[in-house]
Amino acid sequence: MKIKRAVGRISLISVVALATACKYEAVTEAPLTTSNGSSAVDFESIQLPLCDGECDCDDIDSPYNDTGVLFSASQAALNSDTCDVIDGQTQDCSSGRDSNVNLVKQGHGYAAFDFTKIDLTGSQLSPAETSWQCVKDNHTGLLWEAKSIELSAINNTAYTYTWVDDNYSDYSSNQQGQCDQNCTSASYIQRLNDLQFCGVNNWRLPNKIELHDLVNYGDLSPAIDRDFFPHTQSGFYWTSNPDSDDIGSAWAVDFHHGRVAGTLTSNANYIRAVSGDTQRTLYSNQLPEPEISQSNRLQVASKQRCNASIAFSSPVSRFKTDSSGNILDTNTGLIWQKCLVGLSGANCTIGESEKMSMPEALDYITIANMAQSTLQPWRLPSIKELQQLNEFACEEPPLNPFVFPNVTLGEVWSMTPHQTRAGTSFQYQYQNSIIFYSEHESAHAVHLVKNCGVTN
């Protein structure tokens, strides 16, 4: 359904009509068929579990950090210096851990970040300590290496490495970065483990969600809590994730602005190693065959490509749905609209995705929330919340298509404003999960999310 608007504003009638069309009942939608014209597969075996009424998520605590943003993206051309919430709109700064003024921390950190300094033996240090080798993230439970400016240190902040993983030989590079010896990612991780750096021997490259989770979008150059990671370079750091669609490329996170992009593995990038259990279980050996099937996926994502050598990270079993078709992510406790704004129906094939400027998106959300004042309001997701849905094994889209079918490829808005660029916010690409930023007058798709439960 194409949403009509006058002079860039969206009518309440359009929003109500869209909300009605998004219900599963009384929706007329063309049946899905395979490429050869036969009937589509029976998706009963890969349907989402149905919540009993409203999805219960009061006991779900997201394992991820917030963005660190304490200022807002306004409808005007400029971002605000403070957390100004206009007309009841939910902003990045007014949602999540960063907005909790009563947050109790085990350690210290900017905004809601909660860190503790660790010495070379693995012992905790006081916040006032001036020399430390690692940092414990008390919220996620992960242990991160800190960097040194000592020329003789194995973890010298200036050292760079090319990307090598024996499990992905086709992606690995035979080049070398610039460091003290054997300047590949695999070699560096092995050296940390041999040394039992900070008392542990299970160091690894972080996956793209874990590393992106360290980005502090309240600062830049470097975009990290520099009180705990003071020697961070304003450049790209390697993740463990090969770029599923590009041989010879792997994902990296830029700690200048907080961008995320695929990078040639022969490039010399920095490394921030991590220790601890991954925050995201990989399900490649547990998914039912109908969900793994590429032919099945193409029926709800006509351009999706998945790499069989990469473990799936976002299975149907992670999600639930309510009677209105909204999606509960049991990993984060967030509720997503199944369809991007403008699309509706059980498989999101009715209408077309609506592209909006940031002011138009905020107006749309204000009107959409008028009819549900007692419930958590719909809002734009933060840039980290968009990344947290990522399916490592697939692109176009990098999502589970049985959960979010027929996603329009291209950029979607986040509610995370840029640190210094006035009138600019970050965007996430539903084609291949690149993170960049756009001026507010740019037109992007909108995928709404809300917190679980009711307002106080």
C-alpha positions in Angstrom: 0.0 0.0 0.0 1.5 3.3 -1.0 1.1 5.9 1.7 -0.2 9.2 0.5 0.9 12.4 2.2 0.4 16.1 1.6 3.3 18.5 1.7 5.6 15.8 3.2 3.3 15.0 6.1 1.5 11.7 6.7 -2.2 11.5 7.5 -3.6 9.5 10.4 -5.9 7.7 8.0 -2.9 6.3 6.1 -1.3 5.1 9.4 -4.5 3.4 10.6 -5.0 1.8 7.2 -1.4 0.4 7.3 -1.9 -0.9 10.8 -5.0 -2.7 9.8 -3.4 -4.2 6.7 -0.5 -5.5 8.8 -2.9 -7.9 10.6 -2.7 -11.4 9.5 -6.5 -11.8 9.3 -8.5 -10.7 6.2 -5.4 -10.2 4.1 -5.6 -11.1 0.4 -2.1 -11.9 -0.9 -0.8 -13.7 -4.0 0.5 -17.2 -3.0 4.2 -17.7 -3.2 5.5 -20.0 -6.0 8.8 -21.4 -6.9 10.9 -20.2 -9.8 9.5 -23.1 -12.0 5.9 -22.1 -11.2 5.1 -24.9 -8.8 3.4 -24.3 -5.5 5.5 -22.8 -2.7 6.9 -25.1 -0.1 4.7 -25.6 3.0 6.4 -23.4 5.6 4.6 -25.0 8.6 7.9 -26.5 9.8 9.6 -23.1 9.9 6.8 -20.9 11.2 7.5 -18.7 14.2 6.0 -19.8 17.5 2.9 -17.8 18.4 2.8 -15.9 21.6 -0.2 -16.4 23.9 -1.6 -12.9 23.5 1.0 -10.2 24.0 4.5 -11.5 23.8 6.0 -11.9 27.3 9.5 -10.5 27.4 9.8 -9.0 30.9 12.6 -11.4 31.8 14.7 -10.7 28.7 17.7 -8.6 29.3 19.5 -7.6 26.1 23.1 -9.0 26.1 24.3 -5.9 24.2 25.5 -2.4 25.0 23.6 0.8 24.1 25.1 3.3 21.7 26.4 5.9 24.1 24.3 8.6 22.5 23.1 11.2 24.9 21.9 13.8 22.4 19.0 13.7 19.9 18.4 13.9 16.1 15.7 16.6 15.7 13.3 17.2 12.8 15.2 20.3 12.0 18.4 20.4 10.0 20.6 20.2 13.1 21.1 17.5 15.7 20.4 18.7 19.3 23.2 18.9 21.8 20.9 17.4 24.5 18.3 14.7 24.7 15.4 16.8 23.4 12.3 14.6 22.8 9.8 16.4 20.7 6.1 15.7 20.7 6.6 12.4 22.5 9.0 11.0 19.9 11.4 8.3 21.2 15.0 9.1 20.4 18.2 7.0 20.7 19.1 9.0 23.8 15.7 8.4 25.4 15.6 4.6 24.9 17.7 1.7 26.2 20.4 1.5 28.9 21.8 5.0 28.2 18.4 6.5 29.3 18.3 4.7 32.6 19.3 7.3 35.2 19.2 4.6 38.0 21.5 2.2 36.2 23.6 0.3 38.7 27.1 -0.5 37.4 29.8 -3.0 38.7 32.5 -0.8 37.2 32.6 2.5 35.4 32.2 3.9 31.9 30.7 6.5 29.7 26.9 6.6 29.5 25.7 3.0 30.1 29.0 1.3 29.3 30.3 -0.7 32.3 34.0 -1.6 32.3 36.6 -2.8 34.7 40.4 -2.6 34.2 42.3 -5.9 34.2 46.0 -6.6 34.7 48.3 -9.0 32.8 47.4 -11.8 35.3 43.7 -11.4 35.0 43.2 -9.5 38.3 40.8 -6.6 38.6 42.2 -3.1 39.1 40.8 0.1 40.5 39.4 2.7 38.2 42.3 5.0 39.1 44.9 2.5 37.9 47.1 4.1 35.2 48.4 0.8 33.7 46.2 -2.1 32.6 46.3 -4.6 29.8 42.7 -5.7 29.4 39.2 -4.5 30.0 36.2 -6.5 31.3 32.8 -5.5 29.9 30.6 -6.2 32.9 27.4 -6.1 30.9 28.3 -8.5 28.2 30.8 -10.6 30.2 33.4 -10.3 27.5 37.1 -9.6 28.1 38.8 -7.2 25.7 42.5 -6.6 25.1 43.7 -3.0 25.7 46.4 -1.6 23.5 49.8 -0.3 24.4 52.0 2.5 23.1 55.2 0.6 24.2 57.3 -0.2 21.2 58.2 -3.6 22.6 54.6 -4.6 23.4 53.0 -7.4 21.5 49.8 -5.4 21.6 51.2 -2.2 20.3 48.4 0.0 19.0 50.1 0.8 15.7 50.5 -2.8 14.6 48.3 -3.9 11.7 47.5 -7.4 10.3 46.0 -9.0 7.3 43.1 -11.4 7.7 43.7 -15.2 7.9 41.4 -17.9 9.2 42.2 -21.6 8.5 38.4 -22.4 8.4 38.0 -20.0 5.4 41.1 -20.5 3.2 39.3 -18.9 0.2 38.9 -15.7 2.1 42.3 -15.6 3.8 45.2 -13.5 2.5 48.8 -14.5 2.0 49.9 -10.9 2.6 51.3 -9.4 5.9 50.5 -6.3 7.8 53.1 -4.3 9.8 54.0 -5.5 13.2 56.8 -7.1 15.1 56.5 -10.6 13.6 54.0 -12.8 11.6 51.6 -10.0 10.9 48.4 -11.9 10.2 45.3 -12.1 12.4 45.6 -15.8 13.0 49.2 -15.5 14.1 48.5 -12.6 16.5 45.6 -14.5 18.1 47.8 -17.6 18.6 50.5 -15.5 20.2 48.1 -14.0 22.7 46.9 -17.5 23.6 50.4 -18.8 23.9 51.2 -16.0 26.4 47.9 -16.5 28.2 47.5 -12.8 27.9 45.6 -11.4 30.9 45.4 -14.9 32.3 43.3 -16.5 29.5 44.1 -18.7 26.5 40.8 -18.4 24.5 41.5 -15.2 22.7 39.8 -14.8 19.3 38.7 -12.2 16.8 35.3 -10.7 17.8 32.3 -11.2 15.5 30.9 -8.1 13.9 28.1 -7.6 16.4 30.5 -8.0 19.4 33.0 -5.5 18.0 30.4 -3.0 16.8 28.9 -3.3 20.4 32.1 -1.5 21.7 31.5 1.6 19.5 30.6 4.7 21.5 28.5 6.8 19.2 28.7 9.6 21.8 32.3 10.2 20.7 34.5 9.9 17.6 38.0 9.6 16.5 38.1 7.3 18.3 34.5 6.3 18.8 35.0 4.3 22.0 35.2 4.9 25.7 38.7 6.2 25.7 39.0 6.2 29.5 39.3 2.4 29.2 40.6 2.1 25.6 42.8 5.1 25.4 45.1 4.0 22.5 42.5 3.1 20.0 43.2 4.0 16.4 40.7 5.9 14.3 40.6 3.2 11.7 39.2 -0.3 10.8 39.5 -3.3 13.1 39.0 -6.9 11.9 36.1 -9.0 12.9 36.0 -12.8 12.6 33.3 -12.7 9.9 34.1 -13.4 6.3 32.0 -11.3 3.9 29.6 -14.1 2.8 29.2 -12.7 -0.7 32.7 -11.6 -1.5 35.6 -14.1 -1.6 38.7 -12.4 -0.2 36.8 -10.0 2.0 36.0 -9.9 5.7 34.0 -7.5 7.9 35.7 -4.7 9.8 34.5 -2.0 12.2 35.8 1.6 11.8 36.4 3.3 15.2 36.6 6.8 13.7 32.8 7.2 13.2 31.5 3.7 13.8 31.1 2.6 10.3 31.0 -1.2 9.4 32.0 -2.5 6.0 33.5 -5.4 4.1 37.2 -5.1 3.6 39.8 -6.9 1.4 41.5 -9.4 3.7 44.8 -8.3 2.1 44.3 -4.9 3.7 46.4 -4.2 6.8 43.8 -3.4 9.6 44.0 -3.2 13.4 42.9 -5.9 15.8 41.1 -5.8 19.1 41.0 -9.4 20.4 38.2 -10.7 22.7 37.9 -13.6 25.1 34.7 -15.2 26.3 31.6 -16.9 25.0 30.1 -15.4 21.9 26.9 -13.4 22.5 25.3 -15.1 19.6 24.9 -18.8 19.3 25.6 -20.2 15.8 23.0 -22.6 14.6 24.3 -24.2 11.4 24.0 -27.8 12.7 20.6 -27.2 14.4 18.5 -25.6 11.8 15.8 -27.7 10.2 16.5 -28.5 6.6 13.6 -26.4 5.2 15.1 -23.4 6.9 18.6 -24.0 5.5 17.2 -24.7 2.0 18.3 -21.9 -0.5 15.3 -22.6 -2.7 12.9 -22.1 0.2 14.6 -18.8 1.1 14.3 -17.5 -2.4 10.6 -17.7 -2.2 10.5 -15.1 0.6 13.8 -13.3 -0.4 14.2 -13.5 -4.2 17.8 -12.2 -4.2 19.2 -13.7 -1.0 22.5 -15.5 -1.3 23.8 -17.6 1.6 27.2 -19.1 2.0 27.1 -22.8 3.1 30.5 -22.6 4.7 29.4 -19.9 7.2 27.3 -20.8 10.2 23.8 -19.3 10.4 23.3 -16.8 13.3 19.7 -15.8 13.2 17.4 -18.8 13.2 13.6 -18.8 13.3 13.8 -20.5 16.7 15.1 -17.2 18.1 11.9 -15.3 17.3 8.2 -15.4 18.2 5.2 -13.6 16.8 1.9 -12.2 18.1 -1.5 -12.3 16.5 -0.9 -9.0 14.8 2.3 -10.4 13.1 4.7 -8.4 15.2 8.1 -10.1 15.8 9.6 -10.6 19.3 13.4 -11.1 19.3 14.0 -13.4 22.3 17.6 -12.5 22.2 17.1 -8.8 22.8 13.5 -8.4 24.1 12.7 -6.0 21.2 9.5 -6.2 19.2 9.8 -5.5 15.5 7.2 -4.8 12.8 7.3 -7.8 10.4 7.1 -5.5 7.3 8.9 -2.3 6.4 6.7 0.7 6.4 4.5 0.7 3.2 4.4 -3.1 3.0 1.8 -5.4 4.6 0.4 -8.9 4.5 1.5 -12.2 5.9 4.5 -12.2 3.6 4.9 -8.4 3.2 4.1 -8.5 -0.5 1.2 -6.0 -0.5 2.2 -2.4 -1.4 5.7 -1.1 -1.7 8.3 0.1 0.8 7.9 3.8 1.6 11.1 5.9 1.6 11.1 8.9 3.9 13.3 11.7 5.1 14.2 11.7 8.8 11.6 14.4 9.5 8.9 12.5 7.6 9.8 9.3 9.4 9.5 11.0 12.8 6.2 12.5 11.8 4.9 9.1 10.7 5.9 7.5 14.0 4.2 10.3 16.0 0.9 9.6 14.2 1.3 5.9 14.4 1.6 6.0 18.1 -1.4 8.1 18.7 -3.8 5.1 18.8 -1.8 3.1 21.3 -0.9 5.5 24.1 -0.8 2.8 26.8 1.7 0.6 25.0 5.4 1.1 24.3 5.7 3.4 21.4 7.0 2.4 18.0 10.3 4.1 17.2 13.3 3.9 14.8 15.8 1.4 15.9 19.3 2.4 17.0 22.1 1.5 14.7 23.2 -1.3 17.0 19.7 -2.8 17.2 19.7 -3.1 13.4 23.0 -4.8 13.5 21.9 -7.2 16.1 19.4 -8.8 13.7 22.3 -9.6 11.3 22.4 -13.1 9.6 26.1 -13.8 9.2 25.7 -16.3 6.4 23.5 -14.3 4.0 23.2 -11.1 2.1 20.4 -9.4 0.1 19.1 -9.3 2.8 21.4 -10.1 5.7 18.3 -11.2 7.7 16.3 -14.4 8.2 13.7 -14.1 5.4 11.2 -16.4 7.1 11.1 -13.9 10.0 11.2 -10.7 7.8 10.1 -11.7 4.3 10.4 -9.7 1.2 12.6 -7.0 2.7 13.3 -4.1 0.4 17.0 -4.0 -0.3 18.7 -0.7 0.4 19.2 1.7 3.3 16.9 1.9 6.4 17.0 4.7 9.0 18.4 4.3 12.4 17.6 6.8 15.2 21.4 7.1 16.0 22.6 10.6 15.1 26.1 11.3 13.9 28.5 12.5 16.5 29.4 15.8 14.9 27.9 16.0 11.4 24.8 18.3 11.9 21.6 17.0 10.5 23.0 13.6 9.9 22.1 10.1 11.3 23.4 6.6 10.7 21.8 4.2 8.2 21.9 0.4 7.9 21.9 -1.3 4.6 19.4 -4.2 4.1 21.4 -5.3 1.1 24.6 -6.3 2.7 24.7 -4.8 6.3 27.0 -1.9 5.6 26.7 0.9 8.1 27.2 4.5 7.0 25.4 7.9 7.6 23.1 10.2 5.7 21.8 13.8 5.9 18.3 13.9 7.3 16.8 15.0 4.0 17.8 11.7 2.3 15.0 9.2 1.7 15.4 5.8 3.3 13.1 2.9 4.2 11.7 2.6 7.7 11.6 -0.5 9.9 9.9 0.2 13.2 10.7 -1.4 16.6 9.5 -1.0 20.2 10.5 -2.1 23.6 8.5 -4.9 25.2 5.8 -4.4 27.8 3.7 -1.3 28.8 4.7 2.1 29.8 4.8 3.1 33.5 
